[in-house]
Amino acid sequence: MKLLASAKQLGGAPAIWLRRAGYAFIPEREDGQASFARRLSRDFYPRFHIYFTESRDKDGREIITFNLHLDQKRPGYQGFNRHNAEYDGEVVETEMERLKTFLSTDLFV
């Protein structure tokens, strides 16, 4: 599930915004993309997994695209990145709504 936000709505860097929302950096992505997770229990799985990309719109404003999903378990085979994940559904939608509460509501953003 995706969330688009302007840099101003985040009130700072995307990584800092995610930390405020309870996410921790996880340095495991092979493509070099910043990746963060928020555990649902003491165990490592299940967890919310989110990463983001930064771009600019036609007016030059910085836009951050967050991509959220729920990892149910670790990949089954070493060397494979495929895992049991949910990209939509009630749990993911609820987490996305929670994340939106951390966005600035400034009308002049």
C-alpha positions as CSV (number, residue, x, y, z in Angstrom):
1,M,0.0,0.0,0.0
2,K,1.4,3.4,-1.0
3,L,1.4,6.8,0.7
4,L,2.5,10.0,-1.0
5,A,3.7,12.9,1.2
6,S,5.6,16.1,0.6
7,A,8.8,16.7,2.6
8,K,7.1,19.5,4.5
9,Q,4.3,17.2,5.7
10,L,7.0,14.9,7.3
11,G,8.5,17.8,9.3
12,G,12.0,16.6,8.4
13,A,13.7,13.7,6.8
14,P,11.7,10.6,5.9
15,A,13.9,8.4,8.1
16,I,13.3,10.6,11.2
17,W,9.6,10.7,10.5
18,L,9.5,6.9,10.4
19,R,11.4,6.6,13.6
20,R,8.9,9.0,15.3
21,A,6.2,6.6,14.0
22,G,7.9,3.6,15.8
23,Y,9.9,2.2,12.9
24,A,13.5,1.0,13.1
25,F,16.1,1.0,10.2
26,I,16.9,-2.5,8.9
27,P,20.0,-2.7,6.6
28,E,19.0,-5.8,4.7
29,R,17.8,-4.6,1.2
30,E,20.2,-5.6,-1.6
31,D,19.0,-2.8,-3.9
32,G,20.2,-0.1,-1.4
33,Q,16.8,1.3,-0.7
34,A,16.2,2.5,2.9
35,S,14.0,0.0,4.7
36,F,12.3,0.2,8.0
37,A,10.2,-2.2,10.1
38,R,7.8,-2.0,13.1
39,R,7.3,-5.3,15.0
40,L,3.9,-6.4,16.1
41,S,5.2,-8.5,19.0
42,R,8.5,-9.4,20.7
43,D,9.3,-11.7,17.7
44,F,10.9,-10.4,14.5
45,Y,7.8,-11.5,12.5
46,P,5.1,-10.5,11.8
47,R,6.2,-6.9,11.2
48,F,5.2,-3.9,9.1
49,H,7.8,-3.3,6.5
50,I,8.1,0.1,4.8
51,Y,10.5,1.7,2.4
52,F,10.5,5.0,0.5
53,T,11.7,6.7,-2.6
54,E,12.2,10.4,-3.1
55,S,11.3,12.4,-6.3
56,R,10.2,15.8,-7.4
57,D,6.9,16.9,-8.8
58,K,6.6,19.2,-11.9
59,D,6.9,22.3,-9.6
60,G,10.1,21.1,-8.0
61,R,8.6,20.0,-4.7
62,E,10.1,17.0,-3.0
63,I,7.6,14.1,-2.9
64,I,8.2,11.0,-0.8
65,T,6.5,7.7,-1.8
66,F,6.2,5.2,1.0
67,N,5.5,1.5,0.2
68,L,4.0,-0.4,3.2
69,H,3.3,-4.1,3.6
70,L,3.0,-6.7,6.4
71,D,5.6,-9.4,6.5
72,Q,4.1,-12.5,8.0
73,K,7.2,-14.6,8.1
74,R,10.9,-14.8,7.1
75,P,11.6,-16.0,3.5
76,G,11.5,-19.8,3.4
77,Y,14.7,-20.4,1.5
78,Q,18.1,-18.7,1.9
79,G,19.0,-16.5,-1.0
80,F,15.4,-15.9,-1.9
81,N,13.6,-12.6,-1.1
82,R,10.1,-14.0,-1.6
83,H,8.1,-14.1,1.6
84,N,4.5,-14.2,2.9
85,A,3.4,-10.6,2.8
86,E,0.2,-8.7,2.7
87,Y,0.1,-5.5,0.7
88,D,-3.5,-4.6,1.5
89,G,-6.3,-5.6,3.8
90,E,-7.6,-4.4,7.1
91,V,-4.4,-4.6,9.2
92,V,-2.3,-2.8,6.5
93,E,-5.0,-0.2,6.0
94,T,-5.2,0.5,9.8
95,E,-1.4,0.9,10.0
96,M,-1.6,3.3,7.0
97,E,-4.2,5.4,8.8
98,R,-2.0,5.5,11.9
99,L,0.9,6.7,9.8
100,K,-1.2,9.5,8.3
101,T,-1.8,10.9,11.8
102,F,1.9,11.7,11.9
103,L,1.7,13.9,8.8
104,S,1.5,17.7,9.2
105,T,-1.9,19.1,8.6
106,D,-0.6,22.5,7.6
107,L,-2.9,23.8,4.8
108,F,0.0,25.7,3.2
109,V,2.3,22.7,2.7
